[in-house]
Amino acid sequence: MDNSSFKFENDLWSNLGSGDGTISYVNSEDPSKFIYADPQVNEFEYSAAWSGIDNADDLNCGDTYLGMPFEGSMGSPNMFYNGISKHNSMSCSSPTQFAKIVSYDADNIADGPTIFNFPAGASAEDLGTSNVTSIAVAESNTDKVYVSLNAEYGWNLWVSGDAGNTFSPVIGTSSVDYDNESGSSPNYPMTGPLHNKISDIAISSTDETLVWISFDGVSRYDNEYIEEKWRVLKTDSPGSGIWYDYSDGLPNLPVNTILYVDGYKDLLFAGTDAGVYYRTNDMAQWECFNNGLPLCLITDLEFDYCTKELYASTFGRSVWKVKIPFNLAGEPGTDDEIVITSDETWTTSQDIRQSIRILPGQHLRIETPSGASETTTINMLTDKKIYVEQGARLTIDGATITNDCAGFWGGIEVWGD
């Protein structure tokens, strides 16, 4: 917020003592570990539990800014990314005209941060000359990282398939093929300057190729404002360059954030300058979801799978929450399960929101790889079970299965004769 960063704990808010606040990152398995930035003094701030990470002094040279994104990796909560802006300060060890992506591995903090560089020789128009606007890590494949930048001549989107070591462009600033959802011909050209910057990225939890991007600003073409266009775009094939307009029902106002909720028809929430909207894959358009929320600018959205509550932060009107009225996968009234139909080995931590069923003759092995720096942990929602049918096998080797919520998960049910 405009006046410092705050922490909510034990029903109380406490001031962390920074200047203007910006986006923070909290370790999902240990909330005592968190990081935030103070753009006024150009510094990253760390909780005591992560004090060792403060050796990243090379980053404290004019790189922080309001809205700077942090994004964690679902499979490794001690691994996270943040975007930093260009800087030309002569006091910095490596001044650059381009924005950058930085990765931290808190398990190996002595190695310091890793700065990911975009392809050498790229121009300012190709890479953007200002800030990283959003970062998203695919839940189904944590090596897949999407990054958006606002460029001098428009916007662009990049993707990495190797956890950020290399990036390739998904959308450049010059143009992009554009169709309506029905597949009809484009109504307007998709050129960069007309469409503001990408404000957020959402990815399906089960399909790394199903991606949505939202835009700030307003839509216009030939000096005319265009309703219900270019607020949200969708693709199921990022490499093809084909994007479909997914904006029907949204006002011609900035969409500041977009959130994917797992377990119900590709449920999406959009935070706009006029409140919250929602849409599923069987709806023809977005619908308002304010439900008592003041008509105000939404800055961020988060969802708690344990309580089924959607949280919305606002500009100047506090933080609000509401219980969503949808039956998510695995809840009473649904028959969704994760079904193991062939031998599988899980080696990365996961949040499991459905029961798991291992079919006869199949083997699910959950293990912590030899030499791994952290234990593979499977977090189960309340009452969710692992069913081992007759003739199936479950092996747990050095891994942990535990509760993801305050209640108990349902345990392991082994079927015999």
PEZICOR-V246090 format. One record per pair of residues at least 6 apart in sequence whose ideal C-beta (glycine too) atoms are under 8 Angstrom apart, sorted by the first residue. I is the first residue (numbers start at 1). GAP is how many residues later the second one is. D is the distance in whole Angstrom. If there is no record, write none. Layout:
# PEZICOR-V246090
i = (I;I)
gap = (GAP;GAP)
d = (D;D)
This chain:
# PEZICOR-V246090
i = (1;1;2;2;3;3;4;4;4;4;4;4;4;5;5;5;5;5;5;5;5;5;6;6;6;6;6;7;7;7;7;9;16;16;18;18;18;18;18;18;19;19;19;19;20;20;20;20;21;21;22;22;22;22;22;22;22;22;22;23;23;23;23;23;23;23;24;24;24;24;25;25;25;25;25;25;25;25;26;26;27;27;27;27;27;27;27;28;28;28;29;29;29;29;30;30;32;32;32;33;33;33;33;33;34;34;34;35;35;35;35;35;35;35;35;36;36;37;37;37;37;37;37;38;38;38;39;39;39;39;42;42;42;42;42;43;43;44;44;44;44;44;46;46;50;52;52;52;53;53;53;55;55;55;56;56;56;58;58;58;58;58;59;59;59;61;61;61;61;61;62;62;62;62;63;63;63;63;64;64;65;65;65;67;67;68;68;68;68;68;68;69;69;69;69;69;69;70;70;70;70;71;71;71;71;71;71;72;72;72;72;73;73;73;73;73;73;74;74;74;74;74;74;75;75;75;75;76;76;76;76;77;78;78;78;78;79;79;79;79;79;80;80;80;81;81;81;81;81;81;81;81;82;82;82;82;83;83;83;83;83;83;83;83;83;83;84;84;84;84;84;85;85;85;85;86;86;86;86;86;86;86;86;87;87;88;88;88;89;94;97;97;98;98;98;98;98;98;99;99;99;99;99;99;99;100;100;100;100;101;101;101;101;101;101;101;101;102;102;102;102;103;103;103;103;103;104;104;105;105;107;107;108;114;116;116;116;116;118;118;118;119;119;119;124;124;125;125;125;125;126;126;126;126;126;127;127;127;128;128;128;128;128;128;128;129;129;130;130;130;130;131;131;132;132;132;133;133;133;133;133;133;133;133;134;134;134;134;134;134;134;135;135;135;135;136;136;136;136;136;136;136;137;137;137;137;138;138;138;138;138;139;139;139;139;140;140;140;140;140;141;142;142;143;143;143;143;144;144;144;144;144;145;145;145;145;146;146;146;146;146;146;146;146;147;147;147;147;147;148;148;148;148;148;148;148;148;149;149;149;150;150;151;151;153;153;153;154;154;154;154;154;154;154;155;155;155;155;155;155;155;155;156;156;156;156;156;156;157;157;157;157;157;157;158;158;158;158;159;159;159;159;160;160;160;170;170;170;171;171;173;174;174;175;175;175;175;176;176;176;177;177;177;177;177;177;178;178;178;178;178;178;178;178;179;179;179;179;179;179;180;180;180;180;181;181;181;181;187;188;188;188;190;194;194;194;194;195;195;195;195;196;196;196;196;196;197;197;197;198;198;198;199;199;199;199;199;199;199;199;200;200;200;200;200;200;201;201;201;201;201;202;202;202;202;202;202;202;202;203;203;203;203;204;204;204;204;205;205;206;207;209;209;209;209;210;210;210;210;211;211;211;211;212;212;212;212;212;212;212;213;213;213;213;214;214;214;214;214;214;214;215;215;215;215;215;215;216;216;216;217;218;218;218;218;219;219;219;219;219;219;219;220;225;226;227;227;228;228;228;228;228;228;229;229;229;230;230;231;231;231;231;231;231;231;232;232;232;232;232;232;232;232;232;233;233;233;233;233;234;234;234;234;235;235;235;246;247;248;248;248;249;249;249;249;249;249;250;250;250;250;251;251;253;253;253;254;254;255;255;255;256;256;256;256;256;256;256;257;257;257;257;257;257;258;258;258;258;258;259;259;259;259;259;259;259;260;260;260;261;261;261;261;261;261;261;262;262;262;262;263;263;263;263;263;263;263;264;264;264;264;264;265;265;265;266;266;267;267;267;267;268;268;268;269;269;269;269;269;269;269;270;270;270;270;270;271;271;271;271;271;272;272;273;273;274;274;275;275;275;275;275;275;275;275;276;276;276;276;276;276;276;276;277;277;277;277;278;278;278;279;279;279;291;292;293;293;293;294;294;296;296;296;296;297;297;297;298;298;298;298;299;299;299;300;300;301;301;301;301;302;302;303;303;303;303;304;304;305;305;305;305;305;305;306;306;306;306;306;307;307;308;308;308;309;309;309;309;310;310;310;310;311;311;311;312;312;312;312;313;314;327;327;328;328;329;329;329;330;330;330;330;330;330;330;336;337;337;337;337;337;338;338;338;338;338;339;339;340;340;340;340;340;340;340;341;341;342;343;343;343;343;344;344;344;344;345;345;345;346;346;346;346;346;346;346;347;347;347;347;347;348;349;349;349;349;349;349;350;350;351;351;352;352;352;352;352;352;353;353;354;354;355;355;355;355;355;356;356;356;356;356;357;357;357;358;358;358;358;358;358;358;358;359;359;360;360;360;360;361;361;362;362;363;363;363;363;364;364;364;364;365;365;365;366;366;366;366;366;366;366;366;367;367;367;367;367;367;368;368;368;368;368;368;369;375;375;375;376;376;376;377;377;377;377;378;378;378;378;379;379;379;380;380;380;380;380;380;380;381;381;381;382;382;382;382;382;382;382;383;383;383;383;384;384;385;385;385;385;385;386;386;386;386;386;387;387;388;388;388;388;388;389;390;390;390;392;394;401;402;403)
gap = (19;20;18;19;17;18;11;12;13;14;15;16;17;10;11;13;16;17;19;31;33;40;7;8;9;10;15;6;7;9;27;22;20;29;18;19;20;22;23;27;19;20;21;22;18;19;20;46;15;17;14;15;16;17;42;43;44;45;46;13;14;44;45;46;47;277;10;11;12;46;9;10;11;45;46;47;55;57;7;8;6;7;23;45;50;51;79;44;49;323;48;320;348;350;19;47;15;16;17;14;16;17;45;73;12;13;16;9;10;11;12;15;18;35;45;8;9;6;7;8;27;31;45;6;7;26;25;26;27;29;18;19;20;21;22;17;21;10;12;15;16;20;7;8;56;54;57;58;51;53;56;54;55;57;48;56;57;34;35;36;54;55;25;43;54;26;28;30;31;32;23;25;27;30;21;22;24;37;20;21;19;20;66;64;66;14;15;16;17;63;64;13;14;63;64;65;66;10;11;12;65;9;10;11;64;65;66;7;8;9;65;6;7;8;64;69;90;63;65;68;275;276;277;67;273;274;275;66;272;273;298;272;27;28;29;296;24;25;26;27;28;23;24;26;20;21;22;23;54;56;64;83;19;20;22;53;16;17;18;19;48;49;50;51;52;64;15;16;17;18;48;14;45;46;47;10;11;12;13;14;43;44;45;8;9;7;8;9;6;21;27;32;20;24;26;29;30;31;28;29;30;31;32;33;50;15;16;17;32;14;15;31;34;44;46;63;66;11;12;13;14;10;11;13;60;61;9;10;6;9;266;267;265;50;44;48;49;51;9;40;49;47;48;49;27;28;26;27;28;48;25;30;43;46;47;22;24;29;21;22;23;24;27;28;45;22;23;19;20;21;22;18;19;15;16;17;15;16;17;22;64;65;66;67;12;13;14;64;65;66;67;10;11;12;66;9;10;64;65;66;67;75;7;8;9;66;6;7;8;65;70;64;66;67;123;64;65;66;67;68;67;21;206;17;18;19;20;15;16;17;59;64;14;15;18;19;11;12;13;14;24;55;57;65;10;11;12;13;20;7;8;9;10;49;50;53;65;6;7;9;47;48;22;41;20;39;40;19;20;37;38;39;40;41;16;18;37;40;41;42;43;60;13;14;15;16;17;36;12;13;14;41;44;56;9;10;11;12;8;9;11;79;6;7;8;68;69;71;70;72;19;17;18;14;15;16;17;14;65;67;9;13;63;64;65;66;8;10;11;12;55;64;65;67;6;7;63;64;65;66;6;7;64;65;53;63;64;65;42;33;38;41;53;25;26;27;36;20;22;24;35;19;20;21;22;58;18;19;20;15;16;17;15;16;17;55;56;57;58;59;13;14;55;56;57;58;10;11;12;13;57;9;10;11;12;56;57;58;66;7;8;9;57;6;7;56;62;55;57;56;29;26;27;28;29;24;25;26;56;23;24;25;27;20;21;22;34;46;48;56;19;20;30;45;17;18;41;42;43;44;56;15;16;17;18;39;40;38;39;40;37;7;34;35;36;6;7;8;10;11;12;33;6;27;26;24;25;19;20;21;22;24;57;16;18;23;15;17;16;19;20;21;24;39;41;13;14;15;18;23;26;36;38;54;10;11;12;13;14;9;10;11;12;7;8;9;33;39;36;37;38;28;30;35;36;37;38;20;22;27;36;21;23;19;20;21;18;19;15;16;17;15;16;17;41;42;43;44;13;14;41;42;43;44;10;11;12;13;43;9;10;11;12;42;43;44;6;7;8;6;7;8;42;49;63;67;43;66;67;91;65;66;67;68;73;90;91;16;62;63;64;65;15;16;17;14;15;11;12;13;59;10;11;12;7;8;9;20;32;34;41;6;7;8;9;16;27;28;29;30;41;25;26;24;25;21;23;13;14;15;18;19;20;21;23;12;13;14;17;22;25;34;36;9;10;11;12;8;9;11;6;7;8;31;30;19;27;29;20;23;18;19;20;21;17;18;19;14;15;16;17;14;15;16;12;13;9;10;11;12;8;9;6;7;8;21;6;7;23;46;48;76;99;100;75;76;98;99;100;16;98;15;16;20;12;13;14;15;11;12;13;14;8;9;10;7;8;9;10;6;6;6;7;6;25;7;24;25;6;7;23;24;25;51;54;18;17;18;19;20;50;14;16;17;18;19;18;20;16;17;18;19;22;24;52;18;21;20;19;20;21;22;18;19;20;21;20;21;22;18;19;20;21;30;32;53;20;21;22;25;29;28;25;26;27;28;29;30;28;29;28;53;26;27;28;29;32;52;28;31;27;30;29;30;31;32;55;8;28;29;30;31;29;30;32;6;28;29;30;31;34;35;36;30;33;29;30;31;32;30;31;30;31;29;30;31;32;28;29;30;31;29;30;32;10;12;28;29;30;31;33;35;9;28;29;30;31;32;6;7;8;29;30;31;7;23;24;25;22;23;24;22;23;24;25;21;22;23;24;23;24;25;6;21;22;23;24;29;30;23;24;28;21;22;23;24;25;26;27;24;25;26;27;25;26;24;25;26;27;28;8;15;25;26;27;26;28;6;24;25;26;27;26;25;26;27;23;18;8;7;6)
d = (8;5;6;8;7;8;5;7;7;5;7;8;6;8;5;5;4;7;6;5;8;8;5;7;6;6;7;7;5;6;8;8;7;7;7;8;4;8;8;6;5;7;3;6;7;5;5;6;7;8;7;5;8;6;7;7;5;6;5;8;8;7;6;6;5;8;6;7;4;7;7;5;8;4;7;6;5;7;7;4;4;7;8;7;5;7;8;7;5;8;5;8;7;8;7;8;6;8;4;6;5;5;8;7;8;5;7;6;7;5;7;6;7;7;8;8;5;7;5;7;4;6;8;8;6;7;5;5;5;7;6;7;5;7;5;5;7;8;7;6;7;7;5;5;6;8;5;8;6;6;5;7;8;6;7;6;5;8;6;8;8;7;6;6;6;6;5;6;4;8;8;4;5;7;4;6;6;8;7;8;8;5;6;7;7;6;6;7;8;7;8;6;5;6;7;5;5;6;7;5;8;6;5;7;4;6;6;7;4;8;7;4;7;8;5;5;8;7;5;6;8;7;7;4;4;5;7;7;7;7;7;7;7;4;5;7;7;7;5;7;8;7;6;8;6;7;5;8;5;7;7;7;8;5;8;7;6;7;6;8;7;2;7;8;6;7;7;5;8;6;7;6;6;4;7;6;5;6;5;8;6;6;8;6;7;5;8;7;6;8;6;6;7;8;7;5;7;7;7;6;8;6;6;5;5;6;7;7;8;8;4;6;7;8;6;6;8;5;7;5;7;7;4;6;8;6;5;8;7;8;4;6;7;8;8;5;7;7;5;7;6;8;7;8;7;6;6;7;5;6;8;8;7;7;7;7;7;8;3;6;4;7;8;6;8;7;5;7;5;8;7;7;6;6;7;6;5;6;5;8;5;6;6;8;8;7;5;6;7;5;5;7;7;5;7;7;5;8;4;7;5;8;7;5;8;8;4;8;8;5;4;7;4;8;8;8;6;5;7;5;5;7;7;8;6;6;5;7;7;6;8;5;7;4;6;5;7;7;5;8;7;5;7;7;7;5;8;8;7;7;7;5;8;7;4;6;7;7;6;7;4;7;5;7;5;5;6;4;8;7;2;5;8;7;8;7;6;6;7;5;5;8;6;8;5;5;5;8;7;4;4;6;8;7;4;7;6;6;7;6;5;6;6;5;8;5;7;8;7;8;4;7;7;7;6;6;8;5;6;6;8;7;8;5;5;7;5;8;8;4;8;8;6;7;7;6;6;8;6;8;8;7;7;6;8;5;7;7;7;5;7;7;8;8;6;6;8;6;8;7;5;5;5;3;8;8;7;6;7;5;7;6;5;6;4;7;6;5;7;8;7;5;8;7;5;5;7;7;6;8;8;7;4;8;8;5;6;4;6;7;5;8;7;4;8;6;6;7;4;8;8;8;6;6;6;8;8;5;7;7;6;8;6;6;7;5;6;6;7;7;7;5;8;8;7;5;4;8;7;4;6;6;6;8;8;7;6;4;7;6;6;6;5;7;7;7;4;8;5;4;7;6;6;6;7;8;5;5;5;7;6;7;8;6;6;8;7;6;4;4;8;7;5;8;8;8;4;5;7;6;7;8;7;8;4;7;6;6;8;7;5;8;4;6;5;7;8;8;7;4;7;7;7;8;3;3;6;7;7;6;5;7;6;5;4;5;6;5;5;7;5;5;7;7;7;6;6;8;7;4;7;7;5;5;6;7;5;7;8;7;5;8;8;4;7;6;7;7;6;4;7;7;5;8;8;7;8;7;7;6;4;3;7;8;7;6;7;7;5;7;5;7;4;5;6;6;4;7;8;5;6;7;5;8;6;7;5;7;5;8;6;7;5;7;8;7;3;7;7;5;6;8;6;5;8;6;8;7;8;4;6;8;6;7;6;8;5;6;6;6;7;8;6;4;6;6;6;7;6;4;7;5;7;5;8;7;5;7;7;5;5;7;7;4;6;4;8;5;7;6;8;5;6;6;8;5;7;7;6;8;8;5;7;5;7;8;8;7;8;7;6;6;7;8;7;7;7;4;7;7;8;5;6;7;5;7;5;7;7;5;8;5;6;7;5;7;5;7;8;5;7;5;5;8;7;4;6;5;5;7;6;4;6;7;6;5;5;5;7;5;8;7;5;7;5;7;5;7;7;7;4;6;5;5;8;6;6;6;6;5;8;8;8;8;5;7;5;8;7;7;7;5;7;7;7;8;6;7;5;8;6;6;7;8;6;4;7;8;6;7;5;6;6;7;5;7;7;8;5;7;8;6;5;5;7;7;7;7;8;7;5;7;8;4;7;5;7;7;5;6;4;7;6;6;6;5;6;4;6;5;7;5;7;7;4;8;7;8;7;5;7;8;4;7;6;6;8;7;5;7;4;7;6;7;8;4;6;6;8;5;4;7;4;5;8;7;7;5;7;4;7;7;5;8;7;7;7;5;7;6;7;4;8;6;7;6;6;4;8;5;6;7;7;8;5;8;4;7;6;7;8;7;5;5;5;7;4;6;7;5;7;8;8;5;7;5;7;5;7;7;5;6;5;5;6;7;8;7;8;8;5)
